[in-house]
Amino acid sequence: MNLEDLRKKLIESQKSQDQIALSTVRLLMSEAKNREISLRAESKEVASEDYLKMIKKQIKNRNESIPMYEKAGRTETAEKEKKEVVFLQSLLTEFFPDEPISQ
């Protein structure tokens, strides 16, 4: 996986008007660009493993926030987070087929 793969996903999401995928891909692209900037000082590039870590981190963050949203009565936000987790897991299976999917 690389930034170009994310750009393709962004275009797909725009064409299909999938707002969940669109916002999630934009977030991942932003995180990847930030990581790229931080690695420039070391003359390194963002590796595929970095993308894997980013996606897993986003899944973990959402899985932690879903119960808090539900407890606060924010069911719409919790549902949005659940859909984002499903999309992120689909990215994992597409770009990292050997990686186990975490819940």
Backbone as a chain_set.jsonl record, in Angstrom:
{"seq": "MNLEDLRKKLIESQKSQDQIALSTVRLLMSEAKNREISLRAESKEVASEDYLKMIKKQIKNRNESIPMYEKAGRTETAEKEKKEVVFLQSLLTEFFPDEPISQ", "coords": {"N": [[0.849, -1.174, 0.0], [0.414, 2.265, -0.711], [0.662, 5.885, -1.027], [-0.427, 6.462, -3.499], [-2.25, 4.369, -3.87], [-4.109, 5.089, -1.946], [-4.99, 7.474, -3.073], [-6.308, 6.485, -5.331], [-8.38, 5.112, -4.052], [-9.658, 7.287, -2.941], [-10.645, 8.601, -5.204], [-12.38, 6.599, -6.152], [-14.209, 6.604, -4.032], [-15.235, 9.174, -4.222], [-16.496, 9.038, -6.708], [-18.439, 7.093, -6.215], [-19.829, 8.355, -4.295], [-19.633, 7.767, -1.6], [-19.726, 8.718, 1.483], [-18.677, 7.91, 3.961], [-16.436, 6.306, 3.31], [-15.029, 8.222, 1.858], [-14.418, 10.293, 3.749], [-12.889, 8.808, 5.537], [-10.73, 7.876, 3.983], [-9.605, 10.318, 3.325], [-8.717, 11.121, 5.846], [-6.791, 9.125, 6.358], [-4.997, 9.708, 4.287], [-4.114, 12.22, 5.062], [-2.866, 11.58, 7.485], [-0.849, 9.93, 6.46], [0.615, 11.757, 4.919], [1.515, 13.451, 6.938], [3.142, 11.671, 8.311], [5.011, 11.183, 6.327], [6.246, 13.693, 6.184], [7.421, 13.798, 8.719], [9.287, 11.781, 8.453], [11.048, 12.733, 6.581], [13.228, 14.105, 7.658], [14.868, 12.067, 8.422], [15.537, 11.032, 6.051], [13.897, 9.025, 4.972], [11.224, 7.014, 3.585], [7.639, 6.623, 3.617], [6.678, 3.492, 4.58], [5.098, 0.393, 3.612], [4.388, -0.969, 5.919], [3.964, 1.143, 7.644], [1.572, 2.178, 6.726], [-0.064, 0.05, 7.335], [0.078, 0.116, 10.14], [-1.14, 2.601, 10.559], [-3.779, 2.163, 9.684], [-4.589, 0.113, 11.44], [-4.388, 1.514, 13.835], [-6.379, 3.442, 13.497], [-8.637, 1.794, 13.423], [-8.548, 0.753, 16.018], [-8.854, 3.123, 17.543], [-11.468, 3.867, 16.816], [-12.945, 1.648, 17.658], [-12.608, 1.931, 20.38], [-13.931, 4.32, 20.86], [-16.604, 3.918, 20.141], [-18.219, 2.567, 22.223], [-18.27, 4.672, 24.068], [-19.643, 6.705, 22.724], [-22.119, 5.429, 22.441], [-22.866, 5.149, 25.108], [-23.176, 7.8, 25.779], [-25.419, 8.363, 24.408], [-25.256, 9.039, 21.769], [-26.067, 7.767, 19.229], [-26.086, 7.986, 16.415], [-23.525, 8.908, 15.781], [-22.043, 6.801, 16.801], [-22.876, 4.754, 15.085], [-21.844, 5.718, 12.671], [-19.113, 5.532, 13.23], [-18.897, 2.752, 13.455], [-19.396, 1.997, 10.806], [-17.187, 3.122, 9.626], [-15.187, 1.537, 10.73], [-15.754, -0.911, 9.515], [-15.188, -0.217, 6.859], [-12.439, 0.397, 7.078], [-11.478, -2.108, 7.804], [-12.018, -3.442, 5.46], [-10.158, -2.236, 3.818], [-7.861, -3.257, 4.98], [-8.104, -6.018, 4.347], [-7.985, -5.836, 1.596], [-5.483, -4.617, 0.927], [-3.66, -5.785, 2.649], [-3.721, -8.791, 2.711], [-2.764, -10.984, 4.168], [-2.791, -10.223, 6.747], [-4.234, -10.556, 9.958], [-7.617, -9.719, 10.741], [-8.56, -7.394, 13.081], [-10.875, -6.932, 15.754]], "CA": [[0.0, 0.0, 0.0], [1.125, 3.53, -0.736], [-0.189, 7.064, -1.156], [-1.143, 6.35, -4.771], [-3.398, 3.49, -3.62], [-5.102, 5.897, -1.23], [-5.574, 8.414, -4.047], [-7.273, 5.724, -6.136], [-9.544, 4.876, -3.187], [-10.322, 8.572, -2.805], [-11.397, 8.815, -6.442], [-13.488, 5.639, -6.126], [-15.175, 7.061, -3.032], [-15.892, 10.354, -4.774], [-17.388, 8.614, -7.791], [-19.57, 6.355, -5.658], [-20.434, 9.257, -3.309], [-19.619, 7.087, -0.304], [-19.183, 9.717, 2.401], [-17.896, 7.24, 5.007], [-15.147, 5.963, 2.705], [-14.368, 9.461, 1.472], [-13.834, 10.955, 4.92], [-11.881, 7.922, 6.125], [-9.555, 7.897, 3.11], [-8.971, 11.637, 3.494], [-8.018, 11.087, 7.12], [-5.599, 8.294, 6.172], [-4.063, 10.44, 3.444], [-3.551, 13.266, 5.904], [-1.956, 10.921, 8.409], [0.295, 9.464, 5.673], [1.425, 12.92, 4.566], [2.19, 13.876, 8.168], [4.204, 10.691, 8.561], [6.022, 11.44, 5.307], [6.965, 14.892, 6.603], [8.255, 13.471, 9.874], [10.372, 10.893, 8.024], [11.976, 13.437, 5.69], [14.445, 14.445, 8.397], [15.685, 10.859, 8.464], [15.692, 10.618, 4.648], [13.173, 7.773, 4.769], [9.899, 7.122, 2.986], [6.588, 5.889, 4.315], [6.677, 2.095, 4.143], [3.818, -0.303, 3.648], [4.103, -1.284, 7.327], [3.443, 2.364, 8.252], [0.152, 2.246, 6.364], [-0.723, -0.982, 8.13], [-0.042, 0.645, 11.504], [-2.127, 3.688, 10.539], [-5.127, 1.592, 9.58], [-4.878, -0.57, 12.708], [-4.579, 2.549, 14.86], [-7.699, 4.032, 13.28], [-9.63, 0.798, 13.846], [-8.492, 0.716, 17.48], [-9.455, 4.361, 18.048], [-12.918, 3.837, 16.623], [-13.51, 0.617, 18.539], [-12.611, 2.475, 21.735], [-14.877, 5.433, 20.981], [-17.991, 3.483, 19.914], [-18.979, 2.424, 23.476], [-18.448, 5.983, 24.705], [-20.737, 7.384, 22.019], [-23.368, 4.748, 22.782], [-23.174, 5.478, 26.502], [-23.594, 9.196, 25.807], [-26.66, 8.493, 23.651], [-24.952, 9.547, 20.426], [-26.14, 6.559, 18.418], [-25.734, 8.267, 15.022], [-22.069, 8.967, 15.703], [-21.557, 5.437, 17.014], [-23.124, 4.012, 13.843], [-20.863, 6.203, 11.697], [-17.831, 4.937, 13.611], [-18.961, 1.33, 13.105], [-19.26, 1.901, 9.354], [-15.793, 3.422, 9.311], [-14.413, 0.346, 11.098], [-15.978, -1.89, 8.444], [-14.43, 0.239, 5.691], [-11.011, 0.226, 7.371], [-11.19, -3.543, 7.743], [-11.999, -3.822, 4.041], [-8.846, -1.81, 3.315], [-6.889, -4.244, 5.467], [-8.196, -7.25, 3.572], [-7.606, -5.559, 0.21], [-4.069, -4.288, 0.773], [-2.838, -6.638, 3.503], [-4.544, -9.999, 2.83], [-2.217, -11.939, 5.132], [-2.9, -9.655, 8.094], [-5.51, -10.883, 10.601], [-8.495, -8.577, 11.01], [-8.864, -7.232, 14.507], [-12.191, -6.373, 16.038]], "C": [[0.893, 1.234, 0.0], [0.137, 4.678, -0.932], [-1.0, 7.023, -2.452], [-2.37, 5.439, -4.633], [-4.505, 4.249, -2.894], [-5.759, 6.909, -2.163], [-6.614, 7.712, -4.918], [-8.549, 5.455, -5.338], [-10.348, 6.157, -3.011], [-11.191, 8.844, -4.026], [-12.591, 7.879, -6.513], [-14.595, 6.117, -5.197], [-15.933, 8.286, -3.529], [-16.89, 9.973, -5.853], [-18.624, 7.905, -7.252], [-20.344, 7.178, -4.625], [-20.607, 8.583, -1.953], [-18.922, 8.004, 0.7], [-18.325, 9.106, 3.506], [-16.5, 6.929, 4.474], [-14.358, 7.218, 2.372], [-13.695, 10.133, 2.666], [-12.726, 10.108, 5.549], [-10.606, 7.92, 5.294], [-8.835, 9.243, 3.237], [-8.178, 11.691, 4.792], [-6.723, 10.279, 7.009], [-4.553, 9.003, 5.32], [-3.367, 11.542, 4.24], [-2.522, 12.691, 6.869], [-0.688, 10.447, 7.673], [1.209, 10.634, 5.296], [2.167, 13.451, 5.784], [3.358, 12.95, 8.493], [5.352, 10.906, 7.576], [6.883, 12.645, 5.689], [7.891, 14.583, 7.772], [9.437, 12.575, 9.499], [11.401, 11.576, 7.114], [13.298, 13.751, 6.381], [15.41, 13.262, 8.444], [15.975, 10.31, 7.063], [15.071, 9.249, 4.386], [11.835, 8.06, 4.113], [8.904, 6.315, 3.802], [6.512, 4.486, 3.73], [5.269, 1.514, 4.239], [3.405, -0.633, 5.084], [3.542, -0.07, 8.059], [1.951, 2.513, 7.955], [-0.65, 1.218, 7.161], [-0.948, -0.489, 9.556], [-1.095, 1.749, 11.58], [-3.548, 3.142, 10.53], [-5.505, 0.9, 10.88], [-5.143, 0.428, 13.832], [-5.966, 3.177, 14.73], [-8.81, 3.07, 13.701], [-9.706, 0.767, 15.368], [-9.165, 1.953, 18.077], [-10.977, 4.337, 17.938], [-13.583, 2.801, 17.524], [-13.541, 1.087, 19.992], [-13.669, 3.569, 21.907], [-16.339, 5.017, 20.826], [-18.754, 3.303, 21.229], [-19.213, 3.755, 24.187], [-19.576, 6.759, 24.044], [-22.079, 6.759, 22.37], [-23.809, 5.096, 24.198], [-23.7, 6.908, 26.626], [-24.878, 9.428, 25.012], [-26.453, 9.048, 22.244], [-24.903, 8.369, 19.451], [-25.757, 6.802, 16.961], [-24.222, 8.287, 14.839], [-21.47, 7.576, 15.89], [-21.745, 4.596, 15.749], [-22.139, 4.423, 12.748], [-19.496, 5.58, 11.974], [-17.793, 3.448, 13.241], [-18.78, 1.124, 11.604], [-17.826, 2.185, 8.931], [-14.893, 2.236, 9.645], [-14.549, -0.71, 10.003], [-15.181, -1.5, 7.194], [-12.931, 0.042, 5.901], [-10.61, -1.247, 7.321], [-11.172, -4.028, 6.298], [-10.69, -3.382, 3.386], [-7.767, -2.795, 3.74], [-6.911, -5.503, 4.612], [-7.757, -7.04, 2.12], [-6.094, -5.389, 0.057], [-3.13, -5.161, 1.601], [-3.594, -7.951, 3.748], [-4.042, -11.014, 3.858], [-2.371, -11.476, 6.575], [-4.244, -10.044, 8.709], [-6.303, -9.627, 10.897], [-8.821, -8.538, 12.485], [-10.231, -6.597, 14.669], [-12.103, -5.277, 17.045]], "O": [[1.961, 1.258, 0.61], [-1.073, 4.464, -0.995], [-2.135, 7.499, -2.49], [-3.414, 5.718, -5.222], [-5.687, 4.075, -3.189], [-6.957, 7.17, -2.051], [-7.67, 8.273, -5.21], [-9.656, 5.554, -5.867], [-11.576, 6.119, -2.94], [-12.34, 9.267, -3.896], [-13.688, 8.294, -6.885], [-15.776, 6.043, -5.536], [-17.132, 8.421, -3.286], [-17.994, 10.514, -5.911], [-19.727, 8.09, -7.767], [-21.389, 6.746, -4.139], [-21.597, 8.802, -1.254], [-17.694, 8.06, 0.76], [-17.35, 9.718, 3.941], [-15.5, 7.254, 5.114], [-13.146, 7.266, 2.585], [-12.523, 10.501, 2.591], [-11.734, 10.648, 6.039], [-9.51, 7.958, 5.852], [-7.605, 9.298, 3.255], [-7.082, 12.25, 4.827], [-5.68, 10.702, 7.508], [-3.357, 8.911, 5.597], [-2.163, 11.758, 4.095], [-1.439, 13.25, 7.043], [0.415, 10.554, 8.208], [2.433, 10.512, 5.349], [3.324, 13.858, 5.676], [4.428, 13.402, 8.901], [6.522, 10.821, 7.948], [8.104, 12.617, 5.535], [9.025, 15.058, 7.806], [10.475, 12.611, 10.161], [12.495, 11.052, 6.906], [14.361, 13.674, 5.764], [16.626, 13.445, 8.498], [16.585, 9.251, 6.918], [15.64, 8.421, 3.675], [11.371, 9.2, 4.088], [9.281, 5.437, 4.578], [6.307, 4.316, 2.528], [4.381, 2.085, 4.871], [2.223, -0.584, 5.425], [2.741, -0.216, 8.983], [1.171, 2.919, 8.816], [-1.767, 1.488, 7.602], [-2.033, -0.655, 10.113], [-1.852, 1.825, 12.547], [-4.408, 3.606, 11.278], [-6.619, 1.076, 11.374], [-6.014, 0.212, 14.674], [-6.643, 3.415, 15.729], [-9.813, 3.494, 14.275], [-10.795, 0.756, 15.941], [-9.956, 1.839, 19.013], [-11.682, 4.74, 18.863], [-14.652, 3.046, 18.083], [-14.417, 0.677, 20.753], [-14.236, 3.718, 22.99], [-17.226, 5.703, 21.334], [-19.854, 3.84, 21.353], [-20.242, 3.94, 24.835], [-20.376, 7.398, 24.727], [-23.065, 7.468, 22.574], [-24.995, 5.312, 24.449], [-24.555, 7.196, 27.463], [-25.373, 10.553, 24.946], [-27.413, 9.483, 21.606], [-23.847, 8.022, 18.922], [-25.167, 5.927, 16.327], [-23.7, 7.75, 13.862], [-20.505, 7.215, 15.216], [-20.865, 3.814, 15.388], [-21.657, 3.58, 11.991], [-18.806, 5.151, 11.049], [-16.772, 2.948, 12.77], [-18.097, 0.193, 11.177], [-17.31, 1.57, 7.997], [-13.938, 1.961, 8.919], [-13.561, -1.331, 9.611], [-14.572, -2.355, 6.55], [-12.234, -0.427, 5.002], [-9.525, -1.585, 6.848], [-10.4, -4.922, 5.95], [-10.171, -4.068, 2.505], [-6.871, -3.126, 2.963], [-5.862, -5.999, 4.199], [-7.223, -7.953, 1.489], [-5.497, -5.962, -0.854], [-1.943, -5.267, 1.293], [-4.056, -8.2, 4.861], [-4.825, -11.819, 4.362], [-2.116, -12.234, 7.511], [-5.284, -9.888, 8.069], [-5.738, -8.595, 11.26], [-9.295, -9.516, 13.064], [-10.68, -5.823, 13.823], [-13.122, -4.688, 17.407]]}, "num_chains": 1, "name": "protein.A"}
